[in-house]
Amino acid sequence: MYIIGENIHIISEKVKEALANRDAKFFQDLAVRQVEAGAQALDLNLGPRKKDGEEVFPWMVDAVEAVVDVPLSFDSTNLLGIEAGLKKVTKAQPIINSTSAEPERLEKVPLLAKQYNARLIALTMGTSGIPIAADERVNIAVETLIPRMMEIDYPMENLIIDPLVLTVSGCQEYCPHLIEAVRTLQYAWDPPPNISVGLSNVSNAVPNENRPLINRVYGAMLMGVGLQMMIANPMDIEQQETIRIIEERDESTAVGRLYLKIADRIAAMEEPQFDDVDPSDPEQMAIWKTVQILLNKVIYADGYLNQ
Amino acid sequence: MPIEIPKDKWPGSVRQVVLGATAAEGGTRTSKVVVGGETCMPFMHFEGAIPNRPVVALEIRDRRPDDWSPLLVKTWENVIDDPAAWAKAAEEVGADAIQLTLSLTDSAGQPMSPETAVATVKAVLQASGLPLIVFGPGQSEVDNLLLVAVAEATKGERLALGICEDKNYRTIVATAMANDHVITARSPMDVNLAKQLNILISDMGLPLDRVIMDPTTGALGYGIEYGYSVMERLRLAALQGDAMTQLPMLVTPGYEAWKTKESKVGEGVPESWGDWLQRAINWETMTAIALLEAGANILVLRHPESLKQVEAAIQDLMTAPDMVSV
């Protein structure tokens, strides 16, 4: 699993404060810790930075590249800011996060990616928003995103399609469709396009104590359909362990066997079965209940684990 | 050519909830209503059982309302200053239950006291033998104050008490448990929040056969499609076996419909809108029937003519010919 570390994100109060103070040490520490935890790239979500993007992005590149060598992902809508950052990059091939299928963004962002030889995350979202149905999202990729890349002769191996994870708390019906979108997108082109998702989005608006469980169960389900790249929290140790179990097919623990079974069932286009679970083990029951809400079989509620 | 009608078979069912207790059961009601129990989507008689028909309650107030349409005020003019007489009148025009809403202030503008609220509820119980649903004014602190007093003074009557929301459910659930009442749990048009509130209430130990949920709905032309979808999803989940959604639903189309422009405004609207009273009644009736189709078990209305029309629709829907044998 190729993990783009998500932790430098403006939504965090600490990040906001450190950015206001131009506290390079804070970001260097956060960058190093993510890479040590297994991140292979780092997302830099600094918000639109309309006023100072052209100063902030290069500053951030300097700060982070002083301590890590991994690719940096510019997560912003501010193209001038992104471009200023791209000019500063000296280490790995950067990533632009993101374009969508909206005409204006699709016109400009891929050209910028091509000019700076950056990889490009492209969202399956058009002017009318994010479709629920898996095949509609695949259609956006095949009919709009990929043709635009061909049109400007952008190297397909640099394209990363993001079919968009939405939260189980409020957009529950999207959750199973996203799994199918990841499955189908791999057949959308030859060679198969790179696919990435923002995993933690699945638990937005969920109480903090339940977020990691929902994230790692969804991660296991998505690995079942072949996901190999995601923007996620690399410092979530249990999530990393779940990824390892599935990658290494480690059957040494009961919970590990359940995660493998879930991934295998999803891979085979089957639904996980209650027979796969040992009901006497609370951890397995929690995983089972989480699968049920992520497949939209049971309506999500904050207290779903207590039901 | 024979046509096979596809049928769904559902593993779950809606819980049955009883409102009102007769003398034999420790109350004073002369009738009670039983709602819920269905094992199929609304009126899909060929797929399952609908053991109890939906019921219609009429809303009355503890005093002359300040914000009701003049059409409604005119209709109830003779009884509008006397909740007991109003309840009796509602029973006479055919309501299955009475829904009494307590006001924030009395007619002199003073905060409603628990003593006055209790006296009003007792007078209504005296005047009509129908099951009674009592709503507070809708501000959680005042609701708690008034409803606890009402619940204690009417122990055993099996009233439905509302409005129980995430902010104040603890107090109302506790008093319902202590005094053998039912509660209505209201959530703001959201399946996740509706279910969460039911989980919280259930965690307190109130048996779920004493909970009715009010998912809130909107009126025809004003977001009813969202309300409809929420109710439909909750009902589908219930039939699929999700215990925390298997509750009968109470909705308030009277309240919703009578605040729309179409019902409220009689002048300065296009002539093609037609007769004001007819339009207002149609609005309330159509809102109610849409919600009926979405799975409502208790409909709270305001106008007697709407009540008549909705009761007739329920009659038709409950006796629809067996589709399979047609």
Boltz contact constraints between the chains, C-beta under 6 A:
constraints:
  - contact:
      token1: [A, 169]
      token2: [B, 192]
      max_distance: 6.0
  - contact:
      token1: [A, 298]
      token2: [B, 242]
      max_distance: 6.0
  - contact:
      token1: [A, 299]
      token2: [B, 191]
      max_distance: 6.0
  - contact:
      token1: [A, 299]
      token2: [B, 195]
      max_distance: 6.0
  - contact:
      token1: [A, 299]
      token2: [B, 237]
      max_distance: 6.0
  - contact:
      token1: [A, 300]
      token2: [B, 192]
      max_distance: 6.0
  - contact:
      token1: [A, 301]
      token2: [B, 192]
      max_distance: 6.0
  - contact:
      token1: [A, 301]
      token2: [B, 195]
      max_distance: 6.0
  - contact:
      token1: [A, 301]
      token2: [B, 196]
      max_distance: 6.0
  - contact:
      token1: [A, 301]
      token2: [B, 199]
      max_distance: 6.0
  - contact:
      token1: [A, 302]
      token2: [B, 196]
      max_distance: 6.0
  - contact:
      token1: [A, 303]
      token2: [B, 196]
      max_distance: 6.0
  - contact:
      token1: [A, 303]
      token2: [B, 199]
      max_distance: 6.0
  - contact:
      token1: [A, 307]
      token2: [B, 199]
      max_distance: 6.0
  - contact:
      token1: [A, 307]
      token2: [B, 244]
      max_distance: 6.0
